[in-house]
Amino acid sequence: MEYTYHTDPGHGWIEVPLSELRRLKLKPSPYSYKKGQLAYLEEDCDASAWTAAKRAAGEPFQLTIQHTDHDHPIRNFSRFGG
């Protein structure tokens, strides 16, 4: 399956359906964001946990990078646990 890896000059996030986080039993940190039925997993910790869970489950994935040269709008979404 293909996922989008959003980046800006300071950070990056992988866009993942919330239902997938529940299925993989992952609980994102307050550094990740959510909007609607999507999670945006921050690259330093939560995205690594997601990739490890996907590999452990034997679920292949591909990332498509989408970069912006300005602060990404994701930074204005709701945070997990906040």
Kinemage of the C-alpha trace (Angstrom):
@kinemage 1
@onewidth
@group {chain A} dominant
@subgroup {mainchain}
@vectorlist {calphas} color= white
{ca met a 1} P 0.000 0.000 0.000
{ca glu a 2} L 1.143 3.564 -0.658
{ca tyr a 3} L 1.305 6.281 1.996
{ca thr a 4} L 2.248 9.951 1.850
{ca tyr a 5} L 5.279 11.235 3.728
{ca his a 6} L 4.723 14.986 4.184
{ca thr a 7} L 7.757 17.176 4.861
{ca asp a 8} L 8.564 20.820 5.420
{ca pro a 9} L 11.960 22.424 6.149
{ca gly a 10} L 11.803 21.382 9.809
{ca his a 11} L 9.986 18.081 10.097
{ca gly a 12} L 8.073 15.232 8.481
{ca trp a 13} L 4.955 13.109 9.036
{ca ile a 14} L 3.533 9.931 7.534
{ca glu a 15} L -0.200 10.101 6.768
{ca val a 16} L -1.983 6.972 8.034
{ca pro a 17} L -5.678 6.111 8.568
{ca leu a 18} L -6.665 6.144 12.259
{ca ser a 19} L -8.245 2.717 11.763
{ca glu a 20} L -4.809 1.330 10.898
{ca leu a 21} L -3.326 2.666 14.134
{ca arg a 22} L -6.075 0.909 16.090
{ca arg a 23} L -5.519 -2.325 14.166
{ca leu a 24} L -1.759 -2.204 14.779
{ca lys a 25} L -2.343 -1.199 18.426
{ca leu a 26} L -0.268 1.961 18.165
{ca lys a 27} L -0.754 4.996 20.376
{ca pro a 28} L 0.888 8.118 18.906
{ca ser a 29} L 2.714 10.649 21.039
{ca pro a 30} L 1.633 14.294 21.411
{ca tyr a 31} L 4.122 15.104 18.636
{ca ser a 32} L 1.828 13.548 16.028
{ca tyr a 33} L -1.320 15.122 14.640
{ca lys a 34} L -4.787 14.062 13.539
{ca lys a 35} L -7.516 15.454 11.343
{ca gly a 36} L -10.722 13.646 10.430
{ca gln a 37} L -9.963 9.960 9.986
{ca leu a 38} L -6.242 10.479 9.359
{ca ala a 39} L -3.172 10.520 11.581
{ca tyr a 40} L 0.060 12.321 10.736
{ca leu a 41} L 2.828 10.426 12.520
{ca glu a 42} L 5.904 12.489 13.350
{ca glu a 43} L 9.083 11.170 11.801
{ca asp a 44} L 11.335 10.818 14.856
{ca cys a 45} L 9.398 8.322 16.953
{ca asp a 46} L 5.828 7.539 15.909
{ca ala a 47} L 6.602 6.957 12.230
{ca ser a 48} L 9.386 4.546 13.218
{ca ala a 49} L 7.002 2.616 15.471
{ca trp a 50} L 4.490 2.440 12.615
{ca thr a 51} L 7.061 1.165 10.097
{ca ala a 52} L 8.249 -1.459 12.603
{ca ala a 53} L 4.651 -2.598 13.227
{ca lys a 54} L 3.944 -2.790 9.483
{ca arg a 55} L 7.081 -4.883 8.902
{ca ala a 56} L 6.313 -7.154 11.875
{ca ala a 57} L 2.823 -7.719 10.441
{ca gly a 58} L 4.336 -8.558 7.032
{ca glu a 59} L 2.544 -5.629 5.394
{ca pro a 60} L 4.565 -4.026 2.588
{ca phe a 61} L 4.246 -0.284 2.023
{ca gln a 62} L 5.643 2.504 -0.118
{ca leu a 63} L 6.102 6.144 0.773
{ca thr a 64} L 5.530 9.017 -1.610
{ca ile a 65} L 7.247 12.204 -0.469
{ca gln a 66} L 5.297 15.444 -0.631
{ca his a 67} L 7.436 18.448 0.366
{ca thr a 68} L 6.589 22.088 0.985
{ca asp a 69} L 9.163 24.843 1.469
{ca his a 70} L 7.002 26.537 4.130
{ca asp a 71} L 5.568 25.401 7.455
{ca his a 72} L 3.232 22.533 6.620
{ca pro a 73} L -0.484 22.996 7.440
{ca ile a 74} L -0.254 19.734 9.435
{ca arg a 75} L 1.315 21.819 12.213
{ca asn a 76} L -2.134 23.390 12.764
{ca phe a 77} L -4.021 20.086 13.144
{ca ser a 78} L -5.062 18.635 16.525
{ca arg a 79} L -2.365 16.788 18.449
{ca phe a 80} L -2.780 13.357 19.971
{ca gly a 81} L -3.294 13.451 23.725
{ca gly a 82} L -3.889 17.152 23.692
